[in-house]
Amino acid sequence: MLKAIKYNLTHLTDFGGRDSRSTFWLYVLFLALLHTAISLLVSVPIAGSMMGDALVRVQRGASEAEMQQRLFERIGDIMRFSMWLSAVLSLALAALLVAAFARRLHDSGRPGWIAVVAAAMQVLAVIMALATMDDAIRMVALAQTGDLEAVEELRGQFLLQGLLGWVPLILVVVFGIWPSTPADNRYGAAPAAD
């Protein structure tokens, strides 16, 4: 695994040549683990802070309504922070993956521009998510008030955004598992066995 990670990190801008499935998927596993670790390192302290704030308010005798009001305020702030963090992580991971995905596509005889299309779709999904961040936060607040009609109306606009966010992942999975061309192809020699 370390060999695959090192190889891909030293070839971040190399869109030529071919990568084997194992090299590609070990690198994807590394990126997924990195994403999870960063998310946990950020999320756990935030959740702990929110719980600590709630405990302090309970000890001070805050009413249930005051607790809920403060909790919803914090949830909005946390959602905003989480969406920005997710956007940054998504863009960084797309940048770290695009060249490796292009080489993987080459290994199966497919053109590397598919990787650029997947990366562009990811960027578009991130832009759409950030542009609708306030609506997402408002939707959560409306759900708490019980205004389900307003929630359904807002939820409809997130459908396309959600689908667009899944397309790059589906492209990576489908083309990432595609069998390698067993011999040399127009993109170069077959990668060495791992």
C-alpha positions in Angstrom: 0.0 0.0 0.0 2.8 2.4 0.9 4.3 1.9 -2.6 1.0 2.8 -4.3 0.6 5.9 -2.1 4.1 7.1 -2.7 3.9 6.4 -6.4 0.6 8.4 -6.8 1.7 11.3 -4.6 4.9 11.7 -6.6 2.9 11.6 -9.9 0.1 14.0 -9.0 0.4 15.9 -12.3 1.4 13.0 -14.5 -1.6 12.2 -16.7 0.3 9.9 -19.0 0.9 6.2 -18.8 -1.0 3.5 -17.0 -1.8 2.4 -13.5 -2.9 -1.1 -12.4 -6.1 -1.6 -10.6 -4.4 -2.5 -7.3 -2.2 0.6 -7.4 -5.2 2.8 -8.1 -7.5 1.2 -5.5 -4.9 1.2 -2.7 -4.4 4.9 -3.4 -8.2 5.4 -3.3 -8.3 3.5 0.0 -5.6 5.8 1.4 -7.5 8.9 0.3 -10.8 7.6 1.8 -9.0 6.8 5.1 -7.4 10.3 5.1 -10.8 11.9 4.5 -12.3 9.9 7.3 -9.5 10.7 9.7 -9.7 14.5 9.0 -13.5 14.5 9.3 -13.3 12.7 12.7 -10.5 14.9 14.0 -12.7 17.9 13.3 -16.1 16.5 14.1 -15.4 15.0 17.5 -14.2 18.2 19.2 -17.2 20.1 17.7 -19.7 17.5 19.0 -17.9 17.5 22.4 -18.1 21.3 22.5 -21.8 21.2 21.7 -22.5 18.6 24.4 -20.4 20.6 26.9 -22.4 23.7 26.2 -25.7 21.8 26.7 -24.5 20.5 30.0 -23.5 23.9 31.2 -26.9 25.3 30.2 -28.7 22.5 32.1 -26.6 23.1 35.2 -27.6 26.8 35.0 -31.2 25.9 34.9 -32.0 26.7 31.2 -35.5 25.8 30.1 -36.1 23.2 27.4 -37.1 26.0 24.9 -33.8 27.9 25.6 -31.9 24.7 25.2 -33.5 23.9 21.8 -33.0 27.5 20.7 -29.3 27.4 21.5 -29.0 23.9 20.0 -30.5 25.0 16.7 -28.2 28.0 16.6 -25.2 25.8 17.1 -26.4 23.3 14.5 -26.6 26.0 11.9 -23.0 27.1 12.7 -21.8 23.5 12.7 -23.6 22.8 9.4 -22.0 25.9 7.8 -18.5 24.8 9.0 -19.1 21.2 8.0 -20.2 22.2 4.5 -17.1 24.4 4.0 -14.8 21.6 5.4 -16.5 19.1 3.1 -16.1 21.4 0.1 -12.4 21.9 0.8 -11.8 18.1 1.4 -13.8 17.2 -1.8 -11.8 19.6 -3.9 -8.5 18.5 -2.4 -9.3 14.8 -2.9 -10.5 15.4 -6.5 -7.1 17.1 -7.2 -5.2 14.3 -5.6 -7.2 11.7 -7.5 -7.6 13.1 -11.0 -4.2 12.1 -12.5 -4.3 8.6 -10.9 -7.8 8.1 -12.4 -6.6 9.3 -15.8 -3.8 6.7 -15.7 -6.3 4.0 -14.5 -8.5 4.9 -17.5 -5.5 4.6 -19.8 -4.8 1.1 -18.4 -8.2 -0.1 -19.5 -7.8 1.6 -22.9 -10.1 4.5 -22.1 -9.3 8.2 -22.6 -8.1 10.2 -19.7 -10.5 13.1 -20.4 -13.2 11.1 -18.5 -11.2 11.9 -15.3 -11.3 15.6 -16.1 -15.0 15.4 -16.7 -15.5 13.6 -13.3 -13.3 16.3 -11.6 -15.3 19.1 -13.3 -18.6 17.6 -12.1 -17.2 17.3 -8.6 -16.2 21.0 -8.7 -19.7 21.9 -10.0 -21.3 19.9 -7.2 -19.2 21.6 -4.6 -20.1 25.1 -6.0 -23.8 24.1 -6.0 -23.6 22.9 -2.4 -21.9 26.1 -1.2 -24.4 28.2 -3.1 -27.3 26.5 -1.4 -25.8 26.3 2.0 -28.2 28.8 3.6 -31.2 26.9 2.1 -29.9 23.7 3.6 -29.5 25.3 7.0 -33.0 26.8 6.7 -34.4 23.4 5.7 -33.1 21.9 9.0 -34.5 24.8 11.0 -37.9 24.4 9.2 -37.9 20.6 10.0 -37.6 21.4 13.6 -40.7 23.7 13.5 -42.7 21.0 11.8 -43.3 22.9 8.6 -43.0 19.8 6.4 -44.4 21.5 3.3 -41.7 24.1 3.3 -39.1 21.3 3.9 -40.4 19.3 1.0 -40.2 22.3 -1.3 -36.6 23.0 -0.3 -35.7 19.4 -0.5 -36.7 19.2 -4.1 -34.0 21.6 -5.1 -31.3 19.5 -3.5 -32.2 16.4 -5.6 -30.2 17.5 -8.7 -27.3 18.6 -6.5 -27.2 15.3 -4.8 -27.3 13.3 -8.0 -24.6 15.5 -9.5 -22.4 14.8 -6.5 -22.8 11.0 -7.0 -21.9 10.9 -10.7 -18.1 11.4 -10.2 -18.0 8.7 -7.6 -19.9 6.3 -9.9 -17.5 7.1 -12.8 -14.5 6.4 -10.6 -16.0 3.1 -9.4 -17.2 1.9 -12.8 -14.0 2.8 -14.7 -11.7 2.0 -11.8 -12.8 -1.6 -11.7 -12.7 -2.0 -15.5 -10.3 -4.8 -16.5 -6.8 -3.8 -17.6 -5.7 -4.1 -21.2 -3.4 -7.2 -20.9 -0.7 -5.9 -23.2 0.7 -2.6 -24.4 -2.0 -0.2 -25.6 -2.0 3.3 -27.1 -1.3 4.8 -23.7 1.9 2.8 -23.0 3.3 -0.4 -21.7 1.3 -2.5 -19.2 2.1 -1.5 -15.6 4.4 -3.8 -13.8 2.8 -6.4 -11.5 2.3 -5.1 -8.0 
